[in-house]
Each structure stands twice: as C-alpha cells, then as structure tokens.
Amino acid sequence: MIRLFIKDDLSAGAELALDEGQSRYLGAVMRAEAGDELRVFNGRDGEWRALVAQVGKRTVTLQIIDPARPQTEGPDLDLVAALVKRAPLETIVEKATELGVRRIRLAITERTNADHTRVDRLRAIATEAAEQTGRLDVPEVVEPVKLEKLIAGWDDGRRLLFCDEAGDAKPVLQAVQGAPERPWAVLIGPEGGFSPREREVLRSLPFATPASLGPRILRADTAAIAALTLWQAAAGDWRS
C-alpha cells in the first residue's frame, strides 16, 4: 500500500492536488490510475484512506475517504548528530527516522570533517523513510549549528545521552535503564570523535549522561543506529 506524507489538512470528502514531485511519483513511477487506493498522513490528523481521483499530465488529485488510524506519537527522543560525509549522514537520517526519533539536530564539532549539507535532501530522506515504515509523523531535521551553541541553548529538562568513545563510561543499557521518564537526546560525534575539550565540557553538564558503545570504535552511522536501538530497548516504545 502506497503511503504519502502531505501537508494539507485531512477530512472526509476533501479533494487535494498533489505537488509536482508527488504527482510525478504516483503517475509516472507508480503508474497510479483513477480509483487506486492509498494512505495519506500529515503528522496531525492520523492516517487516512484516499483514492486517486484524477491523473493529469502534471497533477494528480486525491479524494480523502475516511480515517484508517488515529494520530499517535513516539517517544520524545532527539538525535544530535555531528556532520559527517554525505552518505553516512543520509544513512543516519534514514535509520533515525525508522527508529522513531522525533527530531534530528545537526551539530558542527571541532573535528567535523564536513561543514555543510543539503538539509532539504535530508528532510526528503526522512519523509520517505516515514512513508515506508508506517510512521504517522516525519521527524524535524534542524539546520546545523556549532555544538557549543547548541549546548548553550539546551533545555535542561531533556536528558542528553553522550556517546563517549573513550570507553570509561557505563554501557548504554546500564546508563539509561531505570532513569525517570523524560525527554531524551542521543549525541553522536564525528568520525574523528570529540576533542578533549568537548569531552570535558560534555561530562561537566548536569543534564548529560556519558555512555559507552562497547570496546570497538564505531563509524558515526553505526554508532547512531546502535545507540538509538539500545535507548529504544531500555527506555523507549520497544518496551510496550
């Protein structure tokens, strides 16, 4: 079943004209025809059944039928990822979406080896991953900022799981298990790791919990997947 994320409000009987990209996807790639059924969601109104009402040369029109699933939200979990090269960063965004994060923040650290990225492309990747995995929302992808600025504006009500490659912290499961339910964020460094100064600052923060991802040095994309998986198993919606 095709699923599409759209920005419009959803209600029974509404007719919606898709944008050019989605129209091309349905008409040219998926060969959709009038009467075909699909699912649509907007992150607010749940998931709805819809029918292809008309396939034009440039625009596909949908008719919204009825609700299929009520709106739900996953855990209040952010991923803070240092900028890395394009391919691993795109993997991080895709897999973080699949693993249920609500927001992806991009950070520039002292050892970041990439100082820019196409955030619009990352948002498109997050949208596609949400469509494919049955999510009812799409995680926000935030423009990159320097790590020190991000920390300076941090909401100390959100716990920060700092994945420290030094190996002298508790394993993630031990660090997270038994912690009170609250908003969390997982912080992943660049391929070169955090600088000594950054590690010192992060370990001094009252809202930060350092944790180890084991005895091996992991690539940034592997570290993000491992940390999010462990957090979901210990404190997220995998427990229910």
LINJONOR-V26821 format. One record per residue. N is the residue number from 1. RES is the residue in one small letter. SS is DSSP state (H for helix, E for strand, - for the rest). PSI is psi in whole degrees, -180 to 180 (NA if undefined). NEAR is the number of other ideal C-beta (glycine too) atoms within 12 Angstrom. Layout:
# LINJONOR-V26821
N&RES&SS&PSI&NEAR / N&RES&SS&PSI&NEAR
This chain:
# LINJONOR-V26821
1&m&-&125&16 / 2&i&-&136&27 / 3&r&E&138&32 / 4&l&E&137&37 / 5&f&E&126&39 / 6&i&-&158&34 / 7&k&-&-15&18 / 8&d&-&157&25 / 9&d&-&150&17 / 10&l&-&130&35 / 11&s&-&153&20 / 12&a&-&132&17 / 13&g&-&-10&15 / 14&a&-&145&23 / 15&e&E&129&21 / 16&l&E&131&31 / 17&a&E&122&22 / 18&l&-&157&34 / 19&d&-&175&21 / 20&e&H&-43&16 / 21&g&H&-47&21 / 22&q&H&-35&35 / 23&s&H&-42&27 / 24&r&H&-40&20 / 25&y&H&-48&25 / 26&l&H&-45&37 / 27&g&H&-47&26 / 28&a&H&-38&17 / 29&v&H&-51&13 / 30&m&-&-6&21 / 31&r&-&41&14 / 32&a&-&148&29 / 33&e&-&160&16 / 34&a&-&133&17 / 35&g&-&-15&15 / 36&d&-&144&23 / 37&e&E&146&25 / 38&l&E&-180&34 / 39&r&E&144&32 / 40&v&E&153&42 / 41&f&E&157&37 / 42&n&-&6&30 / 43&g&-&1&28 / 44&r&-&-41&22 / 45&d&-&15&27 / 46&g&-&-167&25 / 47&e&E&139&33 / 48&w&E&147&36 / 49&r&E&141&25 / 50&a&E&156&40 / 51&l&E&146&30 / 52&v&E&115&34 / 53&a&E&-39&27 / 54&q&E&138&24 / 55&v&E&106&26 / 56&g&-&-177&19 / 57&k&-&-35&11 / 58&r&-&-15&18 / 59&t&-&135&22 / 60&v&E&133&39 / 61&t&E&135&26 / 62&l&E&150&38 / 63&q&E&125&28 / 64&i&E&130&33 / 65&i&E&-72&25 / 66&d&E&163&21 / 67&p&E&142&20 / 68&a&E&-36&24 / 69&r&E&138&20 / 70&p&-&158&14 / 71&q&-&133&19 / 72&t&-&163&19 / 73&e&-&145&19 / 74&g&-&-170&32 / 75&p&-&154&33 / 76&d&-&80&23 / 77&l&E&126&39 / 78&d&E&153&36 / 79&l&E&125&47 / 80&v&E&113&43 / 81&a&E&128&47 / 82&a&E&144&45 / 83&l&-&132&39 / 84&v&-&-175&36 / 85&k&-&163&22 / 86&r&H&-51&19 / 87&a&H&-52&17 / 88&p&H&-32&28 / 89&l&H&-39&39 / 90&e&H&-37&32 / 91&t&H&-43&27 / 92&i&H&-47&46 / 93&v&H&-44&47 / 94&e&H&-50&34 / 95&k&H&-33&33 / 96&a&H&-38&48 / 97&t&H&-46&40 / 98&e&H&-34&29 / 99&l&-&3&36 / 100&g&-&15&38 / 101&v&-&150&46 / 102&r&-&-26&34 / 103&r&E&141&32 / 104&i&E&115&44 / 105&r&E&136&40 / 106&l&E&132&40 / 107&a&E&145&43 / 108&i&E&117&28 / 109&t&-&176&37 / 110&e&-&-29&25 / 111&r&-&16&25 / 112&t&-&129&31 / 113&n&-&12&22 / 114&a&-&123&26 / 115&d&-&5&19 / 116&h&-&164&18 / 117&t&-&162&32 / 118&r&-&96&19 / 119&v&H&-33&23 / 120&d&H&-39&14 / 121&r&H&-41&19 / 122&l&H&-38&35 / 123&r&H&-38&27 / 124&a&H&-39&23 / 125&i&H&-43&31 / 126&a&H&-40&39 / 127&t&H&-47&34 / 128&e&H&-40&26 / 129&a&H&-39&32 / 130&a&H&-41&38 / 131&e&H&-39&32 / 132&q&H&-24&20 / 133&t&H&3&24 / 134&g&-&7&21 / 135&r&-&154&34 / 136&l&-&8&31 / 137&d&-&170&30 / 138&v&-&129&37 / 139&p&-&144&40 / 140&e&E&137&24 / 141&v&E&116&36 / 142&v&E&143&27 / 143&e&E&147&21 / 144&p&E&143&29 / 145&v&E&161&23 / 146&k&E&143&21 / 147&l&H&-41&36 / 148&e&H&-34&20 / 149&k&H&-40&17 / 150&l&H&-44&30 / 151&i&H&-37&29 / 152&a&H&-32&13 / 153&g&-&17&14 / 154&w&-&140&28 / 155&d&-&111&19 / 156&d&-&0&16 / 157&g&-&-10&14 / 158&r&-&119&29 / 159&r&E&141&32 / 160&l&E&114&42 / 161&l&E&105&47 / 162&f&E&108&43 / 163&c&E&103&46 / 164&d&-&115&34 / 165&e&-&-3&37 / 166&a&-&-24&23 / 167&g&-&6&19 / 168&d&-&17&13 / 169&a&-&169&24 / 170&k&-&152&24 / 171&p&E&154&25 / 172&v&H&-47&35 / 173&l&H&-40&23 / 174&q&H&-37&17 / 175&a&H&-32&29 / 176&v&H&-36&37 / 177&q&-&134&20 / 178&g&-&-5&12 / 179&a&-&147&23 / 180&p&-&148&12 / 181&e&-&127&16 / 182&r&-&169&20 / 183&p&-&143&25 / 184&w&E&162&41 / 185&a&E&147&41 / 186&v&E&129&49 / 187&l&E&123&49 / 188&i&E&132&51 / 189&g&-&-179&39 / 190&p&-&178&37 / 191&e&-&-33&27 / 192&g&-&1&22 / 193&g&-&175&30 / 194&f&-&149&35 / 195&s&-&160&21 / 196&p&H&-40&16 / 197&r&H&-43&15 / 198&e&H&-41&33 / 199&r&H&-42&28 / 200&e&H&-44&17 / 201&v&H&-47&24 / 202&l&H&-40&38 / 203&r&H&-18&23 / 204&s&H&-10&15 / 205&l&-&132&26 / 206&p&-&-22&14 / 207&f&-&3&24 / 208&a&E&140&31 / 209&t&E&106&36 / 210&p&E&145&33 / 211&a&E&152&39 / 212&s&E&144&29 / 213&l&-&24&38 / 214&g&-&-177&21 / 215&p&-&-11&11 / 216&r&-&150&12 / 217&i&-&122&19 / 218&l&-&147&24 / 219&r&-&158&25 / 220&a&H&-42&44 / 221&d&H&-39&29 / 222&t&H&-41&24 / 223&a&H&-42&41 / 224&a&H&-46&41 / 225&i&H&-45&31 / 226&a&H&-47&32 / 227&a&H&-43&48 / 228&l&H&-38&47 / 229&t&H&-47&28 / 230&l&H&-41&31 / 231&w&H&-43&44 / 232&q&H&-39&31 / 233&a&H&-34&21 / 234&a&H&-37&30 / 235&a&H&0&34 / 236&g&-&-156&29 / 237&d&-&7&22 / 238&w&-&-16&17 / 239&r&-&-22&13 / 240&s&-&NA&10
